[in-house]
Amino acid sequence: MKSGGKNSVQSWNNTTIREGWILCTEEWQSLSKQKKKKHNTQVKDRHGKLLTEEEEVKCRWKEYNEELYDGSGKLLHAGQSLEVEEDVEDDDKGPAVLYSEFEKALEELKNKKVPGPDSIPAELLKALGSAGKRELFEICNEIYIR
């Protein structure tokens, strides 16, 4: 690569990211055309009986959530409480995300899964170089701190 300063590096990074995105998108499209496996939908009811039918499982999840919350979204059980973040002192908040935690989380992302609302597949995030991972880490930390 020619020595052209920051613009050359940025151009190289943009090209590399674009090429990585194209490769991941092509692989994702081919994977999404493959036959999908049926997910395990086994859940136990409150008495320990195994539920295997999809409708029974849905009903159990509904029951479970109704047991946790009242109709207005407030927790029902004594001793459970949610704090409003603005009411918590900065010193009482958790520490910022460590880079080692971030790297471990990236490594543990499962491949060949449907991407979230951002439409970014795990394979693309894993394929980022060190500069891309560092930038993503900074973004995640900024979101966490706010």
Secondary structure, 3 states (H helix, E strand, C coil): CCCCCHHHHHHHHHHHHHHHHHHHHHHHHHHHCCCCCCCCCCEECCCCCEECCHHHHHHHHHHHHHHHECCCCCECCCCCCCCCHHHCCHHHCCCCCCHHHHHHHHHHCCCCCCCCCCCCCHHHHHHCCHHHHHHHHHHHHHHHHC
